């Protein structure tokens, strides 16, 4: 089970506000940890590790948490993992 945080602009109409309030009340709980593919050091494909105890991001105002059934890796992710395009690592 994977979760991700998605930013979303919400219309400030009375309908949108009341609809969001009712959704927030009916939401299920968010687990404290999630499964995540993590790169902690650059290297070959073995540098990509699947962690099952990765902290779930906090739900903030104006954002949603989406439960993913499937996920993929993009080419840019392989470039970051290999060190071709440097980035901050967790």
N, C-alpha and C positions, 0 to 999 in steps of 0.2 A: 504494500500500500504506500503510494507516494503522495505527498502533498506539496503544493506550491502556492506562493502568494502572488496575487494578480492585482495590480492597481486598477481602479475603475472610477471614472467620474460619474457621479450620480446627479440626476436632475433634481433640483430642489423644489419640485411641485409637491403639494399636499399629498397627492396620491402616492408618489414615490416614497415620501417619508413614512407614511402609514404602512405601505407595503413592506418597506425595509424593517420597520419596527416589528411587524408580525413575523417576518422571516427570522429575525434575530431571536425572538422568543421561542420559535419552534426548532431552532438549530440543534443538532446533536452536539455532543461534547467533542472537542478537538484533543487528540492524544498529545501527550507531552513529548513523545519522540516519533520519528518517522524513518522510513527506509530511504536512503539517498545514495546516489553515485557521487563520490567525493574524490577530488585530486588534491592530495596533501603534499606531493612532490612531483616534479616533472620527470618524465621518463616514457618508456614504451607502454603498451596496453596494460601491463601489470600495475602501473601507477594508479589506474582507475580502480578504486575500491568501493564496494557496496557496503554501507554501514547501516545497521538496523536500529541504532540508538542515536541517530542524528536529531538534535533539538528541533522541534517544530517551531516555525516563526510565529511571533505573537500576532494576534489579530488586532489590527489598528483601525481607527476610524477611516472610512473611505476605501478600505481594502477588503478582499474576500480571500478565503482559503478554499482551494479547489482540490478535491480528491481525484487523483489520476489513476486510471486502471493500467495505462501503458505509457511508456516514455521512451524517447530515443536520444541518440547522441548526434550532434551536428558536426560537420567538418571543422568548424571553428573550435569546437570543444577538443578535437583531436590535436589541433595546432597549439592550443593552450596547454594541454596535457604534455605534449612533446617539448614545450619550451620555445617553439618557434615564435609565438607572440606572448611575451611575458605578461603575467597578471599576478595579483595578490592571491596567495593561497591561504586556505583556512588554517 
